[in-house]
Amino acid sequence: MDLFLLILSFLIMIAGIVGSVIPVLPGPLSSWLGLFMFSNISTVKVDSKILVITLIIALIIFILDYIIPIYTSKKFGASRFGIIGASIGTLIGLFLPPFGIIFGALIGAIAGELFLNKNFEKSLKAAAGVFLGLIVSGFTKALISIVFLVIYINLFLNNFSNLF
């Protein structure tokens, strides 16, 4: 069972990094789940403070993942239609890897803004805000997920003799 948890926790850590750039998976929360599963291996010792701090960070990033794109979109003049268009475009873009998510969000934001105000220049500016929000949000999630992976590897190395 311990070997199963070890392998599964590592795979979930990797899924967390992948989830940082794919909006369907919650990246840092998945990475935290990997840390949590690792801590439940019977021979592993993990300080509960690490789990609590990383959970708080993962939850904050999860919330910010929704706030950052909306904030940057609003700063660049996006309306509700632009944000909805970007969200729909992102979902459609999931089926067109590797750049479908980005282009889908951009095209969706432009389409949503054009639907509302028929001004192409304003639509492009709003799409730039959506793009900036996606980049900042994705980078932040990826960075936190990689930090969680480093913590995981450190915990693995510290508990190596207990595992094998």
C-alpha positions, 0 to 999 in steps of 0.5 A: 500500500505504501508503494502505491501511495508513493507512486500515486502521490508523485503522479498527482504532483506531476498532474498539479504542474500540468494543471497549472497550465490547463484550466480544468485541473486545479494545479496547486491544489492537486500538488498539495493533494500529492503532498498530503498523500505522501504524508499518509505513507505509514513510514513517512514523517512530515511535519503537519505545519508544512501541510497546513502552510502549503494548503493555505498557499494552495487555497489562496492561489486557487482563489487568486486564479479566478480573481487575477484574470478578471482584475486584469481584464477589467483594468484593460476595459473588458466587459462581462461579455469579454470575460464570458467570451474568454471563458468560453474560448478557453473551454473550446481551446482545451480541445485544440492543444497546445495553444488552443487555450491561449488563442481560444481565450483571446478570440473569445474575449474579442468576440465577446467585446465585439458582440457588446460594443462593435469596437475592434480596437477596444476589443483588442485591448480587452483581449490583451487584459485577458491574455495578461491575466491568463499568463500571470495566473498560469505562471503563479500556479506553475511556480507554486506547483514547482515549489510544492514538487521541490518540497515533495522531493525534499521530503522524499529524500529525508524519508528515503531510508524509511521508504526502502 
